[in-house]
Amino acid sequence: MKMVRIIMALAGLGLVLGMVNYSIQQKEGVLANGQLVLFQLRPLDPRSLMQGDYMRLRYADVSAPGTEVRAEMPPQGAVILILDENKVATFSRLDDGTTLQDGEFRMQYKQWHLEGTLRYGAESFFFQEGDAKIYEAARYGVLRVDADGASVLVGLADENRKLIEKPKSQSAG
């Protein structure tokens, strides 16, 4: 009986580790092959007593359909966004399965009904304590998006769409 429990525990552990590995491989694939996209941000306070310093990301309304349309959308799915010449995403249309037009791309979402907003992936950008000043200039979330609409947040960009990086003189190690 004890041996069966050990085997079941090891099998469960193997399954959990396998699922985590699969998720990591998917995100690595998006990072390596995904299209670079900028999402305009709405400013929010970069503080959390429990989690340390971070910026809570909320994307500007231009990247989502109107309130009336969102009220009728399922809790999760995909929308079609279009990029301008600066790679900034704006809402184009709901994903109806038709072929994408030039400049369009698919983006998976989850809808947060309490706030009425669409979430396109990472909703928080964490940074070291004391670095809040560096990221206060953030106006865009920088994501990599694959062909299926999965995304990974890779950083924040300033008003000129330049990736914000911590100055080398402040880097640890």
N, C-alpha and C positions, 0 to 999 in steps of 0.2 A: 504494500500500500504506500509506503514511504517513497519507494522508487518511482511509482506512478506519478506522485506529486512532483517529484524532482523533474521527471521527464516533461510533465505538463508545464511546469514553471519555465524550463529551458526552452520549450517550444514557443511559449508566449513571449519570452524575451527575444527569441530569434525573429518572431513575427513583427514585434514592435521595432526592433533594430532594422529589419528589412524595409519596413514602411518609412522610417526616418531616412534611410539611405536613398530610397526611391525619390522622396520629396527633395532631398538635397541635389540629386542628379538632375531632376527636372529644373530646379532653379538655376543650377550651373549651366544648363542648356540655354535657358532664357538669357542669362548673362552673356554667354559666348556668342549667341546667334540672334538675339533679339534686336529689334529696331529701337533706336534712341528716340525718346519722345519726351517733350516738356509739358507739364500740366501747371497752369496758372494756379497759384495758391491764394486762399483767403487767410489773412493773418490771424494767428491764435497764440496764446501764451505758451512759451516753451518751458514750463515748469511742472514738476510732479514730485510731491514729497515722498511718495512711495517708490518711484522708479528713478529718481534723479533727474538730471537735465535732459529735456527732449523737446522736440517741436511736434505738436499735434497737427497733422496735415489734414486740411480740408480743401478740396479743389474748388476753384471758382465755378460759378454757375454756367459759364460758357462751355464747360466740358460735359454737361448733362442736359437731358431734355427738361422741359418746363415742369412745374409742379403738378399740373393736371395730368400730364402723360405719366410721370413717375408714380402717381397714385394708382394707375391701372397696370403698372408693370409687375411681373412676378418678382419674388424676393431675390432671385439671382438669375443671371443670364448674360447676354452680351449686347452691346451697342456698337454702332459704327461711328468712329470719329474721323476727322480729317485733319491733316497737318497743313499749317501755313508754311511760308518760305523759311521761317525760323524754327521749324519743327515743333511748334506749339499746337497742342491738340484742342480742337473744338468739336462739339457735338454735331453730327451730320444727320443721323437717322437711327431708328431702331433696327436691330439685326433681324431681317426677315428671311435670311438664307440666300438672298440674291448675290450675284457676283459683285465683288468690291470694285469700285471705280478707282481711277488714278488718284493717289494721295490718301485714300481711305484705308483704315485698318480696323480690325475687330478688337474690342476690349471687353474682357469679362468684368462683371460687376456683382456686388452683393448690395442689396438695398437695406439701409438702416432706417426702418419705418418710424422710429421715435423722433429722429431728426429730419426725416424726409430726404436724406442725401444718398447718393450712390457712392460706394466704396470701390475703388479700382485697384486695391492691393494694399501695400503698406500704408498705414494711417499714422505712423509715428516715425520720427527720425531721431535716434538717440545719439548723444554726444557726451564727451567728458565734462565733468563738473567744471564750471568756470569758462567754458567755451561758448556760452550763449551769445555773447557779443558778436562772435564770428558769423553766426547763422541768422542774426536778426535781419540781415539784408536779403534773406531768401524770399524770392517772389515766384519761383517755379520748383516743382518736384521733378526730378530727372529719373525717368523709368526706362527700363528695357522691356519691350513687349514682343512676344513671339507671334507666329502666324495664327495661333488658336486664341490669342487674346490674353494669355497668362502674362503677368508682369512682375518685375522685381525693381524695387526702389534702389537706385545706385547713388543718389546724392541730391543736393539742393543747388539751385542756380540763382544768381542775382538778377536785378532788373535788366541787365544786358545779356541775359541767358548764358552767362559764364559760370561754370561749375565752381562752387565755393569750396576751397580747400584750406585746411589748416596750414598756416605758415610753417615752413620747415623748422624755423628757429624754436617753435613751440612744440614740435613733435617729441614724443617720449622716445627715449632710447637712441 
